[in-house]
Amino acid sequence: MDFLLNKIDKQWENHRSLDQNICYLKRKLQDLKALKEDTESRMRAELHPRKKIKKEVHLWLGDVERIEGEIQNLDQRVNESSALLRGSQTGNVLKKIEEVIELLQQGKFDQGLVVDDFTWIGQSLSTTTLFGQAAETCMKEIWGYLMDDDIRKIGVWGMGGVGKTSIMKLINNQLLRQTEKFDIVIWITVSKEMNIFKIQEGISDAMKEELSRDKDEAIRAGMIYEMLTRIGRYVLILDDLWHKLSLEEVGIPEPSNGSKLVVTTRKLDVCRYLDCQEVKLHTLPKQDAKRLFLEKVGGDVLNNPDLLPIVESVAEQCAGLPLAIVTVASSMKGISNVCEWRNALNELTRRVKSVAGLDEKVFQQLQFSYDHLEDELVKRCFLCCSLYPEDQEISYIQLIELWLAEGLVQEMNSWQAEFDQGYTILNKLKNNCLLENGESADYVKLHDLVRDMALRITSIRPRFLVKAGMQLKEIPPVQEWTEDLEMVSLMKSTGLRIPSQMSPPKCQMLTTLLLSSCYIKSIPHCFFEQMKGLKVLDLSFNSIKSLPSSVSNLEGLTVLLLNGCYSLKKVPSFSKLQALKKLDLGHTNINYLPQGMERLINLNYLDLDIKQVPTGILSKFSCLKHLVASNLCGNSKAFVRGEEIAGLKKLEFFEGRFYDLNELNIYLQALLRHGRPWPRKYCISVTDRGLVSGCIREKSIEVHASKIYKDGANFPSDLQQLSIAYGRVEFCEEEAFFPWFIPEPNGMFSYLKEINISFCKRLKKLFSCCWVLRNIRNLEVLTVRGCKQMEEVIASETEFVEKEGTSSRNSMEFSLPKLRKLELCSLPKLKSICSANRVMVCDSLEEIHLESCLKLHRIPLYLPLLDDGQASPPPSLKKILISSEIWWKSVEFDHCNAKSLLQPFLFCN
């Protein structure tokens, strides 16, 4: 009987133990799943061009998937077992627990998830999903020709907007994965205004080669020929080729040895001229077109049977052209009223019937979407996008600033409010598929057909003259400057000339003239005489030495941009330009304020690069939101007064110089006295020198060669970057440096992300323990260089005094959770980073630079512990740069295995 009871007790104990182990296994499995999700997120963040996922990561992910399935099966077997047999599964459960724990340890991947990918052969491009059987068939046909060594040149042709570029982008990305077939894949966008040098430059950039602009055309072609011949098997994709192209003129060799040339074009003649294998991309069949339209219009339309026949008829009017389908559908999205749909159908039918030829029909379909923008201001904003060169990506901010200058975005109390309003318009245009996202972040672009449609509209009313990026050598003749012109853009026409004998264009209605980046050498003085209505004049990045006198009579001018006119010395009087709101004289050779500047009281944006700012002048510009009073990266040494800058109530961005820390303190105290915040962005230099560290952060101050007194250094508490170079410390050397800096108004440097200290004499101790714990938990970069007397970074302090009267140091961790880079260089007397019983916990640390610090014998870096108690490197660490291997051997760590763990990250300079 006792034997039976013992047997039952044992079975019960096994049963209970098994349940506990299964619960533990499931908890560990959840940890493993979470780690897998985190790893996949890290993969997306770390995977960049020229990088690939490590094989061990792929294997680990496979093992995680495998064990998930095995544990699911095991759990099912346990549940199905009888009470007497369940205990027999205990061994299997324990084995799985060990495997999961092992995978948790393996999955740390402290040295990153990616390695350099030496098989990188080209740049991946943003793509859209292919729609319809025709596109898939076309893509397979192109792919087949690419894999066929007998086919050397392929010409993909079809009408504009049919999807040629979309297909080739997908093929480009697919080729990048076929690394054994080709050595490099090069993508060049050619555009309507074909530019040989631009094609050559694109090819050389893709191959990371230099190509001089100054070389003779034939020599440049020869250099391109050598590059392509040397590179091996290449695929060269020339997208959007409009005209017959001489390969010899560019320097493109006849493809051989497996290399390929692919062109996309609207013209069959172009394919035949190059002797290409022709691939025609057809429009969508009726059913595919209908499906695409319904997918894009979405919403209530799909649920309304009365509406569907009309919607399908609207789709038919798009003639199977994907661009037209997507654009028209987007303009009707969210509309469920039958009357509006019937009206849209009638309008489209009338438009298409009224024109002949496929191109004309496409323009009418695209213009339908433009006409359905309800707000006239939004329409005008869209038309302004056509002022930029074809296929050029346009900066969000640059575009919104143009809209603001044109009065299309309402002027408001803050830049952020104006930007938000402009961004809302930008989104409307994107939602209607009239603008696309650019390849780069914060950029947009126009499809070339959509741009052509905009230019067609602006050839009638409003009237624009747009020849941007067309590399004109001479300004259009006076006959093209018609009296009804409202906007003119000739930007990016390198080497543009304006004949001295040219009569002044009679354009009284002209509001905007964009002549930036044309490298114009001179402009006739009378050129602007007949442009009385001009509001926006952009002459940035030209080679003019003087500004025409006729500019001084443009009384309606609100924006004058002269940035980057490095040779510009002479400007006429500005006394009549009282309507000016934005004046940019940055990076010019103008030494003093132009005559009549004091009358420009409506300025809200002013960028100067002059030798001296007269006292009192800036206070006249009470509307200023943006002020660059001195170009800190250039030669300008103009100082401003703290009290005067503090009086600018609306200031949101400030860049300028104060003479000393006392002047900075006057500025700070004046702001506090008036209850005003610091500008939203500022870059301040307390020196007459150029910046040493640069203003990387939005809120930066650099103090250079200034005396620093105890209690005499007040700084804003929202400061993000503080740089001090060649500082002359005027207080006790034995005291820590930073605790004497006073953050106003809240007493803490809560936002400080970067500290740069260099070449400061008499500086022995940088921080105190308490100051570090209180102020710099958000610090990302700490750089200390060339401070010959520096002995301690974080000075030793007694934390507690025991009752017996003896002092003892309390063990402490300094947590700097966001520190990414620690750089200590040329500090010959540095003995400690922090005291012996303290460590620095820096889980985000990526780089450590320790150079010429030969008296430093301990690195107090905390090494995180794994589940088994073993130490591991900081999880984000990428490199440790040292200047002496002999010194490194003498350095001590708190953990005995630290050097072997850190050896893979070590680089000796």
C-alpha positions, 0 to 999 in steps of 0.5 A, a space after each residue: 500500500 505504501 509503495 502504491 501511495 509513493 508511486 502516486 505521490 511521485 507521479 503527482 510530483 512529476 505532473 506538477 513539475 512538468 506543468 511548472 516547466 511548461 509554464 517556464 518554457 512558454 515564458 522563455 519562448 515569449 522572450 525569444 519571440 520578442 528578441 526575434 521581433 527586435 532583431 528583425 527591427 534592428 535588421 531593417 535599421 542596419 541594412 543599408 546599401 553595401 551591407 548584408 545580413 550576417 549568415 549567423 543571423 539567418 541561421 539563428 532566425 531559422 533556428 527560432 522558427 524551427 524551435 517554435 514549431 517543435 515546442 508547439 508540437 510538444 505542447 500538443 503531445 503533453 496535452 494529449 497524454 494521459 495523467 500517468 504518461 505526462 511525466 514522461 515528457 519532462 525530459 523533452 521539456 527540459 531539453 527545449 528549455 535549454 535550447 531556448 536559453 541557448 538561442 536567447 544568448 546567441 541572439 544578442 548579436 552584440 557586434 551587429 547584424 550586418 557586414 560589408 557586402 562586397 557583392 554590392 553592384 548598384 543602387 536600389 530604387 523605390 518601386 510601385 507594385 506592378 498591375 495587370 498581366 501585360 506588365 508582368 509579361 513585359 517584365 518577363 520578356 525584358 528579363 529574358 533578354 537580359 539573361 540572353 548573352 546574344 542580346 546586347 541592347 534592349 529598347 523598352 518603348 510605349 506611350 508616356 505614363 504606361 509604366 516603363 520606368 516603373 517596370 525598369 525600376 523593379 528590374 533594376 532591383 531584381 538585377 542587384 540580387 543577381 550578383 553572379 551575372 553582372 558586376 555593376 548596374 547603372 541607372 541614369 535618368 536622361 529626360 527630354 532636355 538631354 545633357 551629355 555631361 549629365 549622363 557622363 557624370 551619372 555613369 562616373 558617380 555610379 562607379 565612384 570615379 572622378 570626372 572633371 567638368 573642365 576636360 574636353 568633351 572627347 577626353 571625357 568620353 574617352 574616360 567613360 569608355 575606359 571606365 565601362 571597359 574596365 568594370 567588367 559586365 555592366 547593365 546600363 539603364 538609360 531611362 526616359 530617352 527622348 532623342 537619338 543618342 550617339 553612344 560614341 559621344 557619351 563614351 559608351 562602348 558597344 556592349 560585349 562580353 555579357 554587358 547590356 544597354 537598356 533604354 526606355 523611350 516613347 519613340 520607336 525610332 530611338 530604339 531602332 537608331 540604337 539597334 535595340 531588341 524592341 519591347 513594347 509596353 501596351 496599355 492595360 486591358 479593359 478588365 485590368 484597368 477597371 480593377 486598378 481604378 476601383 482599387 485606387 478610388 476605394 471606399 463607398 464607391 465599391 459598396 454602391 451598385 448604382 454607382 458602379 456602372 458610371 465609375 466603370 465608364 469613367 475608368 474606360 475614359 482613361 484608356 488603360 493608361 496607369 498614370 491617368 487611371 491612378 491620377 483620375 481615381 485619386 481625384 475622385 476618391 471619397 466622392 459617393 454622390 451619383 451626380 458628381 460622378 455623372 458630371 465627371 464622366 461627362 467632363 472627361 468624355 467631352 475632353 477626350 472627344 475634343 482632341 486627337 492623338 493619344 498624347 492629347 488625350 493623356 493630357 486631358 485626363 491628367 488635367 481633369 485631376 488638376 481641374 478637380 483641385 477645388 482651391 485655386 491657391 492649391 492649383 497655383 501651388 501645383 503650377 509652381 512645381 513646374 518651375 523646377 528642372 525636369 526630373 529634379 527632386 524638389 525640397 519640401 522646404 524650398 517649395 513651401 518657401 516659394 509658395 510663401 513668397 508668392 503669397 500662396 501660403 498665408 503669412 502667420 506668427 511662426 515659421 512652423 505654422 507657415 510650414 504646416 500650412 504649406 505641408 498640408 497643400 503638399 499632401 493634397 497634391 500628393 494625395 491627388 497623385 500630382 506630386 510623388 515622393 522623391 528618392 531622398 527624404 523630404 523631397 518631392 518630384 513631378 512625373 514628367 508627363 504631369 510636369 508637361 501638363 502643368 507647362 501646357 496649362 501655363 503656356 496659356 494662363 497663367 503664363 509661365 516661361 520655363 526653361 529650367 535646366 536646359 543649359 541655355 547659353 543665352 537668355 531667351 530673346 526679348 520676343 519670348 518675354 511677352 507682356 502677360 508673363 507672370 513667372 519665368 524660370 531659367 534656373 540651372 542654365 550653367 554659363 547663361 549670358 545676358 547680352 548687354 545690348 538686349 532691350 529691357 523685357 516689357 513684363 509688367 505682370 511678371 511676379 517671379 523671376 528665377 535665375 539661380 545657379 546660372 553663373 551669370 557674369 553680368 546683367 545690364 543695368 536697365 534689365 529690370 526697368 520694365 518689371 515693376 510688378 516683380 515680387 520674387 527675384 532669385 539671383 543666387 549662385 551667379 558670378 555677378 560683381 554688381 547688382 543692376 541699378 534697375 533693381 533699386 526701383 522694384 518697389 513691390 519686391 518682397 524677396 531678393 535672393 543673392 546667396 552664393 554670389 561670391 564675387 558680388 561687391 556692389 549693390 544699389 540703394 535699397 531705400 525704395 525696397 520697403 516691401 522686402 520681407 526676405 533678403 539673403 546676402 549670405 556668402 557674398 563679397 558685400 562688406 557693409 550694409 547696403 544704403 537704405 537698409 534702415 528703411 526695410 522695416 518689413 523684413 522677416 528674413 535677413 541673411 548677412 555676411 558683412 564685416 560690421 553690423 552698425 549698432 541699432 540697425 537690427 532693432 529696426 527690423 522688429 518683424 524678423 523671424 530669421 536672422 543670420 547676422 554673421 556667417 559663422 562658417 565664413 570670413 564675417 567677423 561682425 559682432 551683434 549686441 545682446 540687448 539688441 537681439 533680445 528686442 526682436 520679439 518674433 525671432 525664431 532662428 538666430 545665427 551670429 557672434 557675440 564679442 564675449 560671454 558677458 554679451 551672451 549673458 546680457 542677451 540671456 538676461 534680457 530674454 528672461 527679463 522680458 519673459 521671452 523664450 530662446 529662438 527655436 533654432 540658434 547657432 551662436 559663436 562667442 569669438 571672432 574666429 570661424 567655427 571649430 566644431 560646427 553647429 550640428 545641433 539645432 541649438 548650439 553655442 561655441 565659445 572660442 578664445 574667451 576668458 571664462 570666469 567663475 559664475 560668469 558663464 550663463 547658458 540657455 538650459 535648452 542648449 543641445 551643443 556646447 563647444 569651448 575651444 582655447 578657453 582661458 579659465 579664470 578660476 581655481 584649477 582644482 575646481 571642476 569646470 562645468 559646475 560653474 556654468 549656469 543653465 537658465 532658466 530651469 537650472 539643468 542642462 536637460 537637452 545637452 547632447 554634445 560637448 566639445 572641449 579643446 585646447 583649454 589651458 589650466 583646465 584640470 577637472 571637467 565635471 563633478 559627479 553630482 553635475 554629471 548625474 544631474 545634467 547630462 543623461 541625454 549626452 550623445 557625444 563627448 570630445 576632449 582634445 588638447 587640454 594639456 593640464 587635464 587630469 580627471 574627466 569626472 572629478 573624485 568626490 566624497 559621497 558620504 561621510 560616516 558618523 565615525 568621521 572617516 570618509 568612504 566612497 560609495 560605489 556608483 554607476 554613472 549611467 549615460 544611456 545615450 552616449 554614442 561617442 567618447 573621444 579623449 585625445 592629446 591629454 598627456 596628464 589625464 589620469 582618470 575618467 572617473 574614480 576607481 570605484 565607479 563605472 560608466 554604463 553606456 549601452 548606446 556607445 558606438 565609438 571610443 577614441 583614446 589617443 595620446 593619453 599615456 597616463 590613463 591606466 583604467 577605463 571604467 567601462 561597464 560591460 553588461 552581463 549575459 544570463 550566464 553571468 559572462 560579460 559582453 561588450 556594450 551592445 552598440 559598440 563598433 570601434 575603439 580607436 587607440 594610438 598605442 598598442 603598448 599603452 593598451 596592454 597596460 590599461 586596466 578594466 574592472 572585468 578580467 576578460 574585458 580586453 579579449 572581449 573588446 579586441 575585435 573592435 580595436 583599431 590602432 591609429 
